[in-house]
Amino acid sequence: MVTDNRELIVGAYGAFGAGDIPTVLRSFAEDITWHVPGRSPLSGDYRGHQELVGFFGRVMELSGGSFRIQIDDVLTDESRVVVLCTVSAERNGRTWSSPEVHAWEVADGKAVAFREFQGDQQTEDEFWS
């Protein structure tokens, strides 16, 4: 189960990096909850596939398609996957990179909740605003 959860989430990151959003969504429950903290245009709570597609589109729009996630480590247990990663993008002639922690809850072979924790909330908010 732990290995399956790890493979599910790591596979979703791989699909996202390849621009394969349908495969990403197959890893998520239909009613997944998604939380991005802060005060940027991307901050907020999202629910379900349709809202996530809009969120992903906005991320790519604001970054001109340059948004990237590099997985640094993955920690798992029976129902949670924690991804330590480095997120980067370019926007309006500026480059940004930051460590993040992504906390996932998995149930019945699907991601049901996602919560993001930024390394420098103020800098990230300023970058996306």
C-alpha positions, -999 to 999 in steps of 0.1 A, spaced: 0 0 0 27 25 9 46 17 -23 14 21 -43 7 55 -27 42 66 -35 39 54 -71 5 71 -75 18 105 -64 52 104 -81 34 93 -113 11 123 -110 41 146 -108 57 129 -138 25 133 -158 22 170 -148 58 176 -159 49 161 -193 18 182 -196 -4 151 -194 -33 166 -173 -58 137 -181 -33 112 -165 -28 136 -135 -66 137 -130 -69 99 -131 -47 99 -99 -71 122 -81 -105 115 -66 -133 134 -83 -138 156 -52 -102 161 -43 -95 192 -21 -66 214 -29 -52 242 -7 -26 268 -17 -18 292 12 -9 329 9 -22 360 -8 -12 355 -45 -36 351 -74 -31 313 -71 -38 311 -33 -71 295 -22 -90 264 -19 -100 243 -49 -123 213 -51 -126 187 -79 -111 182 -113 -127 211 -130 -114 237 -105 -79 220 -106 -78 222 -144 -85 259 -140 -58 262 -114 -32 244 -135 -41 265 -165 -36 297 -144 -2 285 -131 10 279 -167 -5 312 -179 12 333 -152 45 315 -157 44 314 -195 46 276 -193 79 277 -173 65 263 -140 85 232 -129 86 209 -99 116 189 -89 110 161 -64 138 161 -38 124 133 -15 92 114 -9 80 102 25 50 78 28 29 59 53 -5 41 50 -25 71 39 -2 100 34 25 110 10 48 140 17 68 153 -12 98 176 -5 104 195 -37 118 226 -53 94 246 -74 105 271 -100 92 294 -127 99 325 -147 76 355 -149 79 390 -162 116 387 -166 121 373 -131 132 338 -121 120 323 -89 128 290 -71 117 278 -36 116 247 -15 81 234 -8 64 206 11 34 190 -5 12 169 18 -11 144 2 -38 122 16 -46 90 -3 -76 68 0 -88 39 -21 -60 44 -46 -67 81 -53 -53 113 -39 -82 129 -19 -65 160 -5 -35 182 -12 -19 209 10 11 230 0 36 247 23 60 272 8 95 279 20 91 316 17 54 326 16 60 364 11 84 360 -18 61 335 -35 31 358 -31 51 387 -46 63 365 -75 28 355 -86 12 389 -79 
